[in-house]
């Protein structure tokens, strides 16, 4: 494999990878702010917008294993170029959507492809290979926290753009920012072989993971994470306004999730290097169940919503560095982008159901109560699923010696 340029140091890879996640995930987390103004102006129900977001998560999830496999085989650079183009044009085209079909093609298909090529699967695989095993969990957590920083930064930016220029111009501006992913991707181009990388083929890696019970338990728990986070990201601002809060307070709740997520993602990466990753995941899901339960049984207020958002934020994307690092720990990092992307498909299937169910249930019952209760039950199930995962490293007979 071609060696990376000398300027492409681990620190540069981490910085540029973090900036890419900041742009890609920060923008994606702001879509909930557009639900009310877009559905009002377009004269459609929340179910229409929710289905487009659900489709986006499905396309994202289905596309990530393909993007991850290409990145593992040929390098992440060209994948990020495609992603930056699809993301930028998708946002600009979304601004000019007039029908449900338009929303499905732009918000669902184009932006879904953009996220598949610029999200966790591609970026974290490169970051993980750039660092030695003892620093890998920390590096992945630091990169993941940049995605959280993007949420914290892009949410008030998105709300300010909507308030000042309207949702159409806001989407066009966000689309222009998404094109910055293309030059940042140069730092992640090429592909470095990790030390002690096995001679296993990509097909062998997929078959090995498919036969490992822990991989499917991890994927199932990731389904729950996707269900909860995409539902909350898409519907919490509208839920807050429905219960008497202002749009700014709804946005502030999402921004609070983003800020606390910076801490949670970084802490999860650091703790994952010292303690059992599966038990940390179990605790995260258990905390979510308690937080949602308390939020539902207490009167909705701005302070209570911010407190709920803060607790939820500490667990929000903290699952990502732990899951990514656990996949790398068990199976190695040679095909980490591919294997993590397959596991992340579970997350996105959950996201599809969470986003769509939120809108569909609200349109049918004028309430989100059923989905909130489902989130609590699923949290308990996910916590239980994580406990029996076998965290031991798979040792293969043929290992490549260090260079």
MOGIUR-V672831 format. One record per residue. PSI is psi in degrees with one decimal (NA if undefined). OMEGA is omega as a letter, one per 40 degrees, with the letter a starting at -180 (none if undefined). D_LAST is the distance of its C-alpha to the last C-alpha in Angstrom with 2 decimals. Layout:
# MOGIUR-V672831
psi,omega,d_last
PSI,OMEGA,D_LAST
PSI,OMEGA,D_LAST
This chain:
# MOGIUR-V672831
psi,omega,d_last
146.6,a,12.72
133.9,i,13.84
147.7,i,12.04
151.2,i,14.40
154.8,a,16.71
-30.2,a,16.25
-15.4,a,19.35
66.7,a,17.99
164.8,i,16.86
-37.9,a,16.95
-40.3,i,20.49
-41.2,i,21.62
-44.7,i,20.37
-44.2,a,22.23
-51.4,a,25.30
-37.8,i,25.72
-41.2,i,24.98
-39.6,i,27.55
-38.2,i,30.05
-46.2,i,29.77
-34.3,i,30.51
-46.0,a,33.27
-48.1,a,34.97
-50.8,a,34.52
-32.7,i,35.39
-43.9,i,37.84
-43.8,a,39.87
-38.1,a,39.77
-15.8,a,41.08
-4.3,a,44.06
-28.7,i,45.52
-26.7,i,47.84
-22.4,a,49.68
-9.3,a,50.74
-54.7,a,52.24
-52.1,a,55.73
-37.4,a,56.34
-43.9,a,55.02
-33.3,i,56.92
-48.8,a,60.07
-36.5,a,59.96
-10.4,i,59.02
35.1,a,61.56
164.0,i,59.30
166.7,i,58.61
-25.0,i,55.55
-32.2,i,54.59
-49.6,i,53.97
-41.6,a,51.54
-38.3,i,49.94
-38.0,i,49.39
-41.5,i,47.63
-39.4,i,45.26
-43.9,i,44.86
-38.7,i,44.09
-45.2,a,41.52
-34.8,i,39.70
-46.3,i,39.95
-41.9,i,38.59
-48.9,a,35.81
-42.7,a,34.92
-32.6,a,35.25
-23.6,a,33.32
-42.0,i,30.31
-35.5,i,28.75
-48.3,i,29.16
-40.9,i,27.76
-40.4,i,24.84
-41.0,i,24.07
-42.2,i,24.26
-40.0,i,22.00
-35.8,a,19.36
-42.8,a,19.71
-6.0,a,20.42
155.6,a,19.75
-14.0,a,22.28
-54.2,a,23.92
-30.7,i,26.53
-41.3,a,27.30
-32.7,i,28.14
-49.0,i,30.35
-43.5,a,32.34
-44.1,i,32.60
-40.7,i,33.86
-47.6,a,36.44
-40.3,a,37.67
-49.7,a,37.90
-49.8,i,39.78
-32.9,i,42.20
-43.3,i,42.68
-42.6,i,43.88
-41.4,i,46.17
-33.7,i,47.60
-35.6,a,48.07
-23.1,a,50.34
17.1,i,52.64
139.6,a,52.80
-14.1,a,56.37
164.9,i,56.24
-38.0,i,54.31
-42.0,i,52.71
-45.7,a,51.54
-39.9,a,49.94
-39.2,a,48.22
-42.4,a,46.74
-61.4,a,45.70
-38.3,a,44.97
-62.0,a,43.87
-58.4,a,42.17
-50.2,a,40.89
-32.2,i,39.77
-43.6,i,38.36
-41.8,i,36.12
-42.9,i,35.19
-36.1,i,34.20
-33.9,a,32.21
-13.5,a,30.05
1.6,a,29.85
-157.0,a,29.94
-44.2,a,27.79
-47.3,a,26.11
-49.6,a,24.44
-47.4,a,23.93
-29.1,i,22.75
-41.4,i,20.11
-44.4,i,18.50
-44.1,a,19.10
-40.3,a,17.64
-19.5,a,14.26
-12.3,a,14.27
150.9,i,14.60
161.4,a,13.13
-38.5,a,15.38
-17.9,i,17.72
2.0,a,18.66
-47.0,a,18.60
-40.8,i,22.25
-46.4,a,23.44
-42.8,i,21.84
-39.8,i,23.26
-39.4,i,26.55
-42.6,i,26.71
-42.1,i,26.22
-35.3,i,28.82
-25.4,i,31.19
-35.8,i,31.19
-37.3,i,32.68
-39.5,i,35.28
-36.0,i,35.93
-41.2,i,36.61
-44.8,a,39.20
-37.8,a,40.81
-40.3,a,40.98
-26.9,a,41.82
-53.1,i,44.59
-31.9,i,46.98
-46.4,i,46.05
-43.5,i,46.90
-39.9,i,50.12
-40.1,i,51.14
-42.0,i,50.59
-44.6,a,52.63
-35.3,a,55.39
-44.7,a,55.59
-10.3,a,55.02
162.0,a,55.30
-28.1,a,52.76
-53.5,a,52.67
-34.2,i,51.60
-43.3,i,49.24
-36.9,i,47.28
-43.0,i,47.22
-43.0,i,45.83
-35.3,i,43.13
-41.1,i,42.29
-39.5,i,41.87
-33.0,a,39.48
-27.3,i,37.37
-16.5,i,36.64
-17.0,i,34.58
-32.2,a,31.80
-53.9,i,31.16
-33.0,i,30.09
-28.9,a,28.15
-16.0,i,26.09
-31.9,a,24.56
-17.9,a,22.18
7.0,i,20.93
162.9,a,20.69
-177.5,a,17.69
115.9,i,15.08
136.7,i,11.61
133.7,i,9.60
153.9,i,9.38
140.0,a,7.06
32.0,i,8.59
139.3,a,10.44
167.2,i,13.00
17.1,a,14.28
145.5,i,17.58
164.6,a,19.86
-36.4,i,21.60
-40.8,i,24.85
-37.9,i,23.54
-42.4,i,22.34
-42.1,i,25.80
-39.5,i,27.61
-45.4,i,25.77
-39.3,a,26.69
-25.2,a,30.19
0.4,a,30.77
116.0,a,29.75
-38.4,a,32.91
-32.4,i,31.21
-40.8,a,29.83
-32.1,i,33.43
-41.0,i,34.84
-41.7,i,32.44
-40.1,i,33.43
-40.4,i,37.09
-33.3,i,36.90
-30.7,i,35.25
-44.0,a,38.33
-42.7,i,40.48
-45.5,i,38.48
-43.9,i,38.97
-48.1,a,42.66
-49.4,a,43.33
-40.3,a,41.42
-37.4,i,42.57
-48.6,a,46.11
-45.0,a,46.25
-39.7,a,44.62
-36.7,a,47.08
-14.7,a,50.24
-44.0,i,50.27
-44.1,i,51.72
-40.2,i,54.46
-42.6,a,55.09
-43.3,i,55.54
-40.3,i,57.99
-31.9,a,59.85
12.1,i,60.37
-1.8,i,61.85
172.1,a,58.96
161.2,i,58.34
-36.7,i,55.62
-38.8,i,54.20
-36.1,i,54.03
-42.9,i,52.30
-40.5,a,49.71
-34.0,i,49.38
-45.0,i,48.65
-38.7,i,45.70
-35.9,i,44.54
-41.2,i,44.84
-45.9,a,42.60
-43.0,a,40.06
-48.3,a,40.32
-25.7,i,40.05
-30.2,i,37.20
-47.0,i,35.15
-45.1,a,35.66
-43.9,a,35.21
-44.3,i,31.93
-44.7,a,30.40
-38.6,i,31.85
-41.5,i,30.68
-42.7,a,27.06
-45.1,a,27.42
-30.8,i,29.38
-22.1,i,27.08
-9.4,a,24.40
-30.2,a,27.04
171.7,i,29.44
121.5,a,29.82
-37.0,a,29.17
-36.4,i,31.72
-34.9,i,34.41
-41.6,i,33.84
-43.5,i,34.34
-42.2,i,37.49
-39.4,a,38.87
-45.8,a,38.29
-36.0,i,40.31
-41.7,i,42.97
-40.1,i,43.44
-44.1,a,43.90
-43.2,a,46.62
-43.9,a,48.48
-45.2,i,48.20
-40.2,a,49.55
-46.1,a,52.31
-39.9,a,53.53
-36.9,a,53.46
-29.7,a,55.62
0.3,i,58.28
150.4,i,58.78
139.0,a,60.72
126.3,i,58.59
165.0,i,58.47
-46.4,a,56.27
-44.5,i,55.23
-37.7,i,54.58
-39.6,i,52.55
-39.8,i,50.40
-44.0,i,49.87
-44.6,a,48.95
-37.6,a,46.53
-45.7,i,44.92
-44.1,i,44.36
-36.9,a,43.17
-34.0,i,40.83
-22.9,a,39.03
-5.4,a,38.12
-74.7,i,37.92
10.5,i,34.29
-21.9,i,33.04
-26.0,a,32.58
-54.3,i,29.90
-33.7,i,27.05
-43.8,i,27.96
-45.1,i,28.07
-45.5,a,24.88
-34.3,i,22.99
-39.7,i,24.68
-44.4,i,23.69
-36.3,i,20.00
-43.4,a,20.43
-45.5,a,22.10
-5.9,a,20.39
172.1,a,16.90
-0.2,a,16.12
-43.8,i,15.11
37.7,a,18.85
-40.4,i,20.09
-41.7,a,22.21
-51.0,a,23.93
-41.4,i,24.63
-36.3,i,25.72
-36.3,i,27.87
-44.0,i,29.59
-38.3,a,30.33
-22.4,i,31.49
-36.8,i,33.93
-42.3,i,35.78
-44.4,a,36.02
-31.0,i,37.45
-40.4,i,39.91
-40.4,i,41.15
-40.3,i,41.32
-48.6,a,43.36
-41.0,a,45.86
-45.2,a,46.02
-48.2,a,46.75
-45.1,a,49.18
-37.1,i,50.93
-49.3,i,51.54
-42.0,a,53.49
-44.3,i,55.16
-39.7,i,56.32
-44.5,i,57.60
-31.9,a,59.54
-33.5,a,61.07
-8.2,a,61.87
31.0,a,61.68
152.5,i,59.35
6.4,a,55.69
-43.7,a,56.67
-39.9,a,55.56
-37.7,i,52.03
-44.3,a,51.74
-38.1,i,52.85
-36.1,i,50.37
-39.1,i,47.58
-48.9,a,48.63
-41.4,a,48.74
-33.9,i,45.36
-44.0,i,43.80
-44.1,i,45.10
-44.2,a,43.80
-41.3,i,40.28
-41.0,a,40.20
-38.1,a,41.22
-31.2,a,38.68
-29.4,a,35.71
-43.4,a,36.67
5.1,a,35.91
132.2,i,32.39
111.8,a,29.93
-1.7,a,27.01
143.3,i,25.01
135.8,i,21.41
122.5,a,21.40
124.1,a,19.34
153.6,a,18.50
-37.1,a,18.19
111.8,i,15.20
141.4,i,11.98
131.3,i,8.54
157.8,i,6.34
144.9,a,3.77
NA,none,0.00
